[in-house]
Amino acid sequence: MVITTILAYFVSRDLLGWSRLIAGAVTAAFLVVDVAFFGANLFKVADGGWFPLVIAAVVFTLMTTWRRGRQILNQKMREGSLTSERFLESLRKHAPVRVPGTSVFLSHLSGHIPDSLLLSLKHYKVLHEQVLIWTVVTDEVSRVDESGRVSVKPLGNGLFDVVCRYGYMEHVDIPALLERITNERLKRIDPMDTTYILGLHRLIVTKRPSGMAMWRERVFASMMRNATSASNFFGLSCSLPGIQHSHR
């Protein structure tokens, strides 16, 4: 309750626009009761109150480990990825064979070429007529207005940078959203002629410094292995087009 009251102070100041005097006075009034209640319950810690504290510490550790691990992973991927400009330049110099249809490559970073696209081009030696580099962004709101749901940026040479936004309470369904996209530069997208290609990452814990303790690296790697599959999260498991997986 003490933490909730402190957070309420910042909400009243930053979101509601209250003055510092009014927000501080209201917060102080609640803190008097909360601190007294907190002090009275400290004596119960030794008699079993430690158990929920341990559970809270474990949950907090898991959540912060996941958040920090994702930040480090995204940073490493950004450092080793190829920008869209350099990729388009290489396509102009060494044009691959283009085949009919549309391919959708899921990417973590907008403006960068996902490894799954590079590996697909390396092994199959072809690119589809339309290539969508798709990035899903989860905003810090419960629901996103449909007018700002998706943006399409033509990159040239049949490539498009697509960024779609969802709220944290919304279910991601890429095939359904793809059918609603309208852009004068995009050709008609046939669901039966669309291929979704995902990149899977396998984390290997080593002694090399990464920004996290080794035990947290092991915890993060275990969480990654047990996380919901990307195909299920993006609504691709039940889609009609074929789903291909590229491994790295």
MIGU-213254 format. One line per field, with one value per residue: residue number from 1; residue in three letters; x, y, z of N, C-alpha, C in turn. Coordinates in steps of 0.02 Angstrom, whole numbers, always signed. Layout:
BEGIN
n: [NUM ...] $
res: [ALA ...] $
nc1: [X ...] $
nc2: [Y ...] $
nc3: [Z ...] $
cac1: [X ...] $
cac2: [Y ...] $
cac3: [Z ...] $
cc1: [X ...] $
cc2: [Y ...] $
cc3: [Z ...] $
***
This chain:
BEGIN
n: [1 2 3 4 5 6 7 8 9 10 11 12 13 14 15 16 17 18 19 20 21 22 23 24 25 26 27 28 29 30 31 32 33 34 35 36 37 38 39 40 41 42 43 44 45 46 47 48 49 50 51 52 53 54 55 56 57 58 59 60 61 62 63 64 65 66 67 68 69 70 71 72 73 74 75 76 77 78 79 80 81 82 83 84 85 86 87 88 89 90 91 92 93 94 95 96 97 98 99 100 101 102 103 104 105 106 107 108 109 110 111 112 113 114 115 116 117 118 119 120 121 122 123 124 125 126 127 128 129 130 131 132 133 134 135 136 137 138 139 140 141 142 143 144 145 146 147 148 149 150 151 152 153 154 155 156 157 158 159 160 161 162 163 164 165 166 167 168 169 170 171 172 173 174 175 176 177 178 179 180 181 182 183 184 185 186 187 188 189 190 191 192 193 194 195 196 197 198 199 200 201 202 203 204 205 206 207 208 209 210 211 212 213 214 215 216 217 218 219 220 221 222 223 224 225 226 227 228 229 230 231 232 233 234 235 236 237 238 239 240 241 242 243 244 245 246 247 248] $
res: [MET VAL ILE THR THR ILE LEU ALA TYR PHE VAL SER ARG ASP LEU LEU GLY TRP SER ARG LEU ILE ALA GLY ALA VAL THR ALA ALA PHE LEU VAL VAL ASP VAL ALA PHE PHE GLY ALA ASN LEU PHE LYS VAL ALA ASP GLY GLY TRP PHE PRO LEU VAL ILE ALA ALA VAL VAL PHE THR LEU MET THR THR TRP ARG ARG GLY ARG GLN ILE LEU ASN GLN LYS MET ARG GLU GLY SER LEU THR SER GLU ARG PHE LEU GLU SER LEU ARG LYS HIS ALA PRO VAL ARG VAL PRO GLY THR SER VAL PHE LEU SER HIS LEU SER GLY HIS ILE PRO ASP SER LEU LEU LEU SER LEU LYS HIS TYR LYS VAL LEU HIS GLU GLN VAL LEU ILE TRP THR VAL VAL THR ASP GLU VAL SER ARG VAL ASP GLU SER GLY ARG VAL SER VAL LYS PRO LEU GLY ASN GLY LEU PHE ASP VAL VAL CYS ARG TYR GLY TYR MET GLU HIS VAL ASP ILE PRO ALA LEU LEU GLU ARG ILE THR ASN GLU ARG LEU LYS ARG ILE ASP PRO MET ASP THR THR TYR ILE LEU GLY LEU HIS ARG LEU ILE VAL THR LYS ARG PRO SER GLY MET ALA MET TRP ARG GLU ARG VAL PHE ALA SER MET MET ARG ASN ALA THR SER ALA SER ASN PHE PHE GLY LEU SER CYS SER LEU PRO GLY ILE GLN HIS SER HIS ARG] $
nc1: [+41 +100 +188 +96 +32 +137 +160 +38 +54 +144 +66 -40 +30 +96 +4 -126 -105 -99 -50 +110 +97 -38 -42 +60 +7 -111 -53 +29 -68 -126 -12 +15 -78 -47 +89 +79 +1 +88 +197 +137 +118 +245 +287 +234 +312 +410 +328 +276 +248 +353 +342 +252 +330 +447 +395 +354 +479 +540 +455 +474 +610 +610 +533 +610 +726 +684 +648 +770 +849 +786 +811 +952 +965 +896 +980 +1101 +1056 +1027 +1153 +1217 +1141 +1083 +1059 +914 +945 +1075 +1048 +959 +1043 +1133 +1045 +1021 +1143 +1164 +1045 +920 +828 +656 +503 +327 +203 +187 +292 +310 +411 +448 +505 +608 +657 +623 +669 +781 +853 +787 +867 +811 +766 +887 +946 +853 +863 +995 +993 +886 +899 +810 +684 +522 +393 +333 +391 +368 +427 +396 +352 +303 +237 +212 +117 +109 -25 -196 -276 -259 -302 -388 -355 -222 -162 -81 +62 +131 +278 +352 +501 +564 +606 +513 +505 +436 +417 +331 +243 +153 +40 -8 -111 -78 -178 -232 -258 -141 -155 -93 -121 -259 -251 -171 -254 -330 -253 -224 -143 -76 +39 +54 +24 -119 -147 -145 -208 -184 -68 +33 +175 +235 +376 +475 +601 +697 +777 +911 +974 +1134 +1221 +1366 +1531 +1566 +1560 +1401 +1317 +1231 +1221 +1286 +1198 +1077 +1074 +1058 +931 +856 +877 +811 +680 +657 +656 +540 +441 +291 +265 +317 +235 +110 +87 +80 -33 -23 -32 -151 -170 -201 -98 +65 +183 +345 +498 +648 +810 +936] $
nc2: [-60 +61 +80 +90 +209 +300 +288 +337 +471 +515 +488 +577 +696 +692 +642 +685 +818 +888 +1010 +1020 +1043 +1007 +873 +821 +842 +762 +637 +626 +618 +492 +415 +419 +331 +215 +189 +167 +52 -33 -39 -103 -229 -281 -360 -483 -546 -639 -742 -812 -718 -699 -784 -742 -632 -690 -755 -644 -585 -681 -679 -545 -548 -637 -564 -445 -503 -558 -439 -367 -460 -465 -335 -337 -438 -382 -273 -336 -398 -286 -230 -325 -332 -300 -148 -78 +4 -35 -167 -152 -89 -192 -278 -209 -219 -357 -434 -543 -691 -666 -724 -762 -701 -666 -632 -634 -572 -586 -464 -397 -270 -119 -52 -127 -273 -431 -581 -697 -667 -645 -771 -849 -797 -831 -973 -1013 -934 -847 -716 -665 -585 -481 -420 -413 -335 -361 -283 -294 -191 -165 -56 +50 +50 -3 -31 -1 +128 +99 +181 +210 +88 +19 +48 +73 +71 +98 +26 +7 -88 -189 -213 -188 -95 -136 -84 -128 -91 -136 -144 -190 -275 -331 -454 -520 -536 -570 -621 -584 -446 -417 -437 -324 -218 -75 -3 +99 +61 -72 -231 -338 -448 -616 -732 -869 -871 -823 -820 -848 -813 -854 -813 -910 -908 -976 -977 -979 -1003 -926 -888 -764 -588 -510 -418 -464 -567 -736 -832 -769 -763 -898 -918 -832 -891 -1013 -965 -914 -1031 -1091 -1002 -938 -994 -904 -916 -947 -834 -729 -763 -857 -993 -1054 -1006 -1005 -996 -1068 -1099 -1062 -1100 -1028 -1068 -1016] $
nc3: [+0 +35 -72 -176 -143 -157 -294 -337 -310 -410 -522 -504 -515 -643 -738 -704 -678 -557 -434 -350 -214 -179 -222 -141 -13 -11 -33 +81 +182 +158 +172 +308 +365 +293 +325 +462 +461 +392 +481 +590 +539 +522 +625 +597 +504 +545 +585 +478 +382 +297 +190 +80 +45 -3 -116 -190 -212 -294 -407 -446 -478 -587 -680 -698 -745 -868 -934 -938 -1005 -1132 -1174 -1187 -1284 -1394 -1417 -1453 -1570 -1646 -1663 -1741 -1856 -2025 -2108 -2191 -2299 -2341 -2376 -2485 -2572 -2601 -2666 -2783 -2845 -2855 -2913 -2859 -2911 -2936 -2872 -2895 -2777 -2599 -2463 -2287 -2167 -2002 -1890 -1760 -1756 -1826 -1983 -2000 -2073 -2050 -1987 -2034 -2163 -2231 -2218 -2286 -2416 -2441 -2442 -2528 -2638 -2699 -2703 -2650 -2749 -2680 -2528 -2360 -2221 -2063 -1914 -1747 -1625 -1456 -1372 -1225 -1183 -1158 -1271 -1446 -1557 -1710 -1817 -1803 -1811 -1906 -2009 -2169 -2258 -2408 -2467 -2584 -2731 -2716 -2580 -2417 -2270 -2131 -1992 -1855 -1722 -1559 -1412 -1239 -1198 -1308 -1436 -1546 -1718 -1857 -1993 -2007 -1996 -2104 -2212 -2209 -2242 -2337 -2468 -2593 -2657 -2633 -2701 -2731 -2598 -2585 -2476 -2490 -2558 -2483 -2382 -2221 -2128 -1995 -1875 -1768 -1612 -1525 -1367 -1296 -1151 -1099 -1034 -1073 -1052 -1036 -983 -889 -742 -736 -684 -701 -839 -868 -815 -896 -1023 -1002 -984 -1111 -1187 -1141 -1171 -1250 -1415 -1561 -1674 -1621 -1542 -1635 -1704 -1808 -1812 -1849 -1974 -2151 -2252 -2285 -2154 -2120 -2040 -1992 -1936 -1823] $
cac1: [+0 +145 +213 +40 +21 +191 +147 -20 +79 +171 +10 -77 +72 +114 -53 -185 -86 -106 +9 +152 +72 -98 -24 +98 -37 -154 -10 +50 -125 -132 +48 +10 -115 -11 +150 +59 -20 +148 +236 +103 +124 +314 +296 +209 +358 +441 +277 +248 +241 +409 +327 +232 +386 +491 +362 +357 +548 +552 +419 +508 +673 +595 +510 +665 +773 +656 +652 +840 +872 +760 +847 +1019 +957 +880 +1039 +1147 +1029 +1033 +1223 +1238 +1094 +1096 +1008 +875 +980 +1130 +1020 +932 +1100 +1159 +997 +1030 +1204 +1157 +973 +902 +768 +594 +449 +262 +179 +206 +323 +308 +465 +439 +566 +606 +683 +603 +725 +835 +835 +791 +912 +773 +765 +954 +957 +809 +893 +1057 +981 +840 +923 +754 +642 +455 +378 +323 +422 +347 +466 +341 +371 +247 +254 +162 +116 +91 -96 -234 -298 -237 -354 -379 -325 -150 -145 -28 +92 +167 +328 +386 +573 +588 +623 +464 +509 +395 +426 +265 +243 +85 +40 -61 -110 -58 -236 -258 -231 -108 -177 -62 -158 -320 -232 -143 -309 -362 -205 -235 -88 -75 +100 +50 -21 -167 -115 -185 -189 -160 -4 +73 +217 +260 +441 +495 +668 +702 +843 +931 +1023 +1186 +1252 +1439 +1564 +1579 +1518 +1343 +1276 +1193 +1256 +1277 +1138 +1019 +1075 +1027 +859 +827 +877 +757 +617 +649 +638 +472 +394 +243 +296 +301 +179 +48 +79 +61 -94 -6 -38 -211 -178 -201 -35 +116 +227 +412 +541 +720 +847 +1001] $
cac2: [+0 +118 +89 +113 +279 +339 +289 +381 +540 +530 +489 +640 +751 +688 +629 +726 +889 +920 +1046 +981 +1051 +968 +802 +802 +842 +703 +579 +623 +595 +420 +383 +412 +268 +159 +175 +137 -16 -70 -51 -152 -296 -304 -412 -546 -574 -699 -794 -835 -665 -702 -826 -701 -589 -731 -765 -579 -574 -726 -652 -484 -568 -665 -511 -401 -542 -560 -373 -352 -506 -444 -275 -356 -476 -335 -233 -378 -408 -223 -219 -371 -335 -261 -97 -84 +39 -77 -226 -131 -76 -257 -306 -176 -244 -428 -445 -614 -711 -650 -772 -733 -710 -620 -662 -591 -588 -554 -431 -363 -203 -85 -21 -175 -334 -489 -635 -748 -647 -656 -843 -873 -778 -868 -1044 -1025 -893 -810 -674 -658 -523 -432 -440 -370 -341 -345 -271 -285 -149 -165 +8 +48 +65 -65 -43 +49 +148 +69 +228 +207 +18 -6 +94 +39 +114 +65 +32 +0 -155 -238 -222 -142 -96 -133 -80 -130 -76 -167 -133 -250 -318 -352 -515 -507 -580 -540 -635 -544 -377 -413 -433 -257 -166 -42 +42 +102 +29 -144 -270 -379 -502 -676 -771 -935 -863 -785 -862 -816 -841 -832 -830 -938 -896 -1021 -944 -1021 -967 -932 -846 -699 -536 -492 -369 -499 -621 -798 -866 -736 -784 -965 -909 -802 -942 -1060 -932 -910 -1098 -1108 -949 -953 -991 -844 -930 -941 -765 -686 -788 -890 -1066 -1078 -971 -1050 -1000 -1109 -1066 -1089 -1078 -1028 -1076 -984] $
cac3: [+0 +35 -141 -216 -127 -188 -366 -348 -310 -477 -569 -495 -539 -713 -781 -686 -678 -492 -410 -304 -146 -170 -228 -82 +46 -15 -24 +151 +222 +149 +197 +381 +378 +263 +362 +525 +446 +374 +542 +632 +509 +521 +676 +571 +456 +573 +597 +414 +333 +251 +132 +21 +25 -45 -181 -225 -234 -350 -466 -467 -509 -653 -724 -715 -786 -935 -965 -952 -1057 -1196 -1194 -1210 -1345 -1448 -1430 -1491 -1637 -1683 -1680 -1793 -1912 -2086 -2118 -2253 -2354 -2366 -2409 -2550 -2616 -2624 -2713 -2847 -2875 -2867 -2911 -2857 -2948 -2900 -2885 -2878 -2709 -2546 -2404 -2228 -2122 -1937 -1869 -1696 -1763 -1886 -2017 -2006 -2108 -2005 -2007 -2071 -2233 -2258 -2224 -2339 -2480 -2448 -2455 -2583 -2696 -2730 -2662 -2676 -2784 -2626 -2465 -2305 -2159 -2017 -1844 -1701 -1568 -1402 -1338 -1154 -1176 -1161 -1340 -1494 -1605 -1776 -1865 -1795 -1803 -1950 -2057 -2222 -2289 -2464 -2466 -2652 -2755 -2692 -2507 -2379 -2197 -2101 -1919 -1827 -1651 -1519 -1340 -1202 -1187 -1373 -1465 -1610 -1772 -1916 -2054 -2011 -2008 -2172 -2261 -2205 -2261 -2401 -2488 -2666 -2683 -2622 -2743 -2694 -2560 -2583 -2417 -2509 -2592 -2437 -2339 -2160 -2110 -1928 -1853 -1701 -1582 -1471 -1325 -1266 -1096 -1098 -984 -1102 -1020 -1076 -948 -837 -708 -772 -661 -733 -909 -871 -803 -957 -1075 -986 -997 -1183 -1212 -1119 -1189 -1303 -1481 -1600 -1720 -1582 -1519 -1690 -1736 -1871 -1807 -1884 -2038 -2208 -2287 -2253 -2106 -2123 -1985 -2006 -1874 -1822] $
cc1: [+43 +169 +157 +27 +74 +180 +88 +2 +105 +117 -28 -37 +80 +55 -113 -169 -96 -42 +47 +125 +11 -82 +14 +55 -81 -113 +11 -6 -133 -71 +47 -24 -75 +51 +133 +38 +40 +190 +204 +111 +195 +325 +272 +257 +389 +393 +243 +240 +298 +392 +302 +286 +435 +461 +366 +428 +565 +518 +453 +574 +662 +575 +567 +718 +749 +663 +724 +868 +848 +796 +916 +1014 +941 +940 +1090 +1122 +1036 +1105 +1245 +1193 +1115 +1041 +973 +911 +1035 +1104 +993 +989 +1130 +1111 +1005 +1092 +1199 +1083 +957 +842 +707 +540 +383 +244 +206 +238 +323 +362 +454 +505 +556 +621 +661 +663 +785 +809 +840 +837 +875 +770 +833 +967 +914 +838 +957 +1044 +938 +857 +867 +721 +573 +445 +367 +352 +403 +391 +422 +366 +309 +271 +197 +167 +94 +21 -134 -255 -275 -293 -337 -346 -249 -123 -83 -3 +134 +214 +362 +462 +603 +605 +576 +465 +468 +410 +357 +272 +171 +90 -21 -55 -95 -116 -263 -222 -203 -131 -153 -100 -221 -304 -205 -197 -340 -315 -221 -178 -82 -14 +99 +3 -67 -132 -163 -163 -160 -91 +43 +110 +242 +324 +463 +567 +668 +772 +854 +986 +1070 +1221 +1327 +1466 +1581 +1534 +1461 +1301 +1232 +1237 +1240 +1214 +1075 +1016 +1042 +952 +825 +824 +822 +689 +604 +627 +565 +421 +347 +277 +272 +242 +113 +35 +54 +0 -81 -19 -97 -220 -171 -134 +15 +160 +294 +452 +613 +757 +914 +1039] $
cc2: [+63 +132 +116 +188 +323 +343 +335 +455 +559 +531 +555 +700 +750 +680 +674 +801 +924 +958 +1003 +986 +1007 +893 +778 +797 +779 +640 +571 +597 +519 +384 +374 +346 +208 +140 +144 +64 -61 -87 -103 -223 -322 -361 -481 -580 -639 -756 -817 -781 -663 -738 -785 -653 -626 -741 -701 -567 -618 -700 -589 -500 -595 -610 -465 -438 -546 -493 -355 -397 -486 -381 -292 -393 -430 -292 -273 -389 -344 -212 -265 -374 -289 -210 -106 -52 -4 -139 -209 -116 -141 -290 -274 -201 -318 -447 -519 -628 -696 -699 -740 -747 -658 -659 -610 -616 -550 -527 -398 -288 -173 -49 -65 -239 -393 -543 -688 -731 -661 -731 -873 -858 -818 -940 -1055 -985 -855 -766 -671 -590 -466 -460 -389 -385 -314 -339 -259 -247 -151 -99 +0 +75 -1 -82 +15 +64 +121 +116 +228 +137 -2 +50 +55 +88 +77 +79 +31 -72 -208 -251 -168 -151 -85 -133 -79 -123 -108 -144 -197 -297 -346 -415 -500 -559 -550 -558 -593 -471 -367 -405 -363 -201 -140 +6 +40 +69 -47 -176 -311 -438 -561 -718 -839 -932 -820 -832 -821 -851 -810 -852 -854 -929 -945 -988 -994 -980 -980 -886 -777 -647 -514 -437 -398 -552 -687 -835 -835 -754 -853 -961 -881 -852 -993 -1029 -926 -977 -1115 -1054 -973 -946 -930 -855 -925 -869 -720 -710 -824 -965 -1092 -1043 -1021 -1053 -1043 -1068 -1100 -1060 -1081 -1028 -1041 -1009] $
cc3: [+0 -37 -186 -205 -158 -263 -382 -348 -380 -530 -565 -520 -614 -760 -767 -682 -612 -475 -360 -232 -133 -173 -167 -20 +47 -3 +48 +196 +216 +178 +273 +399 +352 +302 +430 +515 +430 +437 +587 +605 +505 +571 +651 +523 +482 +583 +533 +362 +283 +186 +72 -1 -20 -114 -222 -251 -294 -413 -492 -503 -579 -703 -745 -757 -858 -970 -983 -1006 -1126 -1220 -1222 -1277 -1404 -1467 -1472 -1563 -1678 -1706 -1738 -1854 -1968 -2094 -2185 -2312 -2383 -2402 -2478 -2599 -2643 -2673 -2782 -2883 -2896 -2861 -2910 -2901 -2905 -2921 -2865 -2805 -2662 -2489 -2347 -2181 -2056 -1912 -1801 -1703 -1829 -1917 -2025 -2039 -2060 -2032 -2048 -2145 -2266 -2268 -2279 -2408 -2493 -2470 -2518 -2646 -2731 -2678 -2693 -2709 -2735 -2562 -2411 -2244 -2103 -1945 -1803 -1640 -1518 -1365 -1266 -1143 -1183 -1233 -1384 -1542 -1674 -1826 -1860 -1788 -1843 -1995 -2106 -2256 -2346 -2461 -2536 -2667 -2727 -2618 -2473 -2304 -2165 -2025 -1895 -1751 -1617 -1447 -1303 -1187 -1252 -1397 -1534 -1661 -1837 -1981 -2062 -2026 -2079 -2224 -2262 -2227 -2331 -2414 -2563 -2696 -2675 -2673 -2700 -2662 -2555 -2523 -2435 -2543 -2549 -2390 -2281 -2139 -2044 -1915 -1781 -1674 -1524 -1431 -1293 -1213 -1097 -1043 -1011 -1069 -1065 -1044 -895 -805 -742 -750 -690 -807 -915 -860 -865 -1014 -1064 -1000 -1072 -1212 -1196 -1136 -1244 -1372 -1520 -1646 -1683 -1563 -1574 -1728 -1801 -1869 -1847 -1951 -2095 -2244 -2248 -2206 -2109 -2064 -2007 -1940 -1880 -1761] $
***
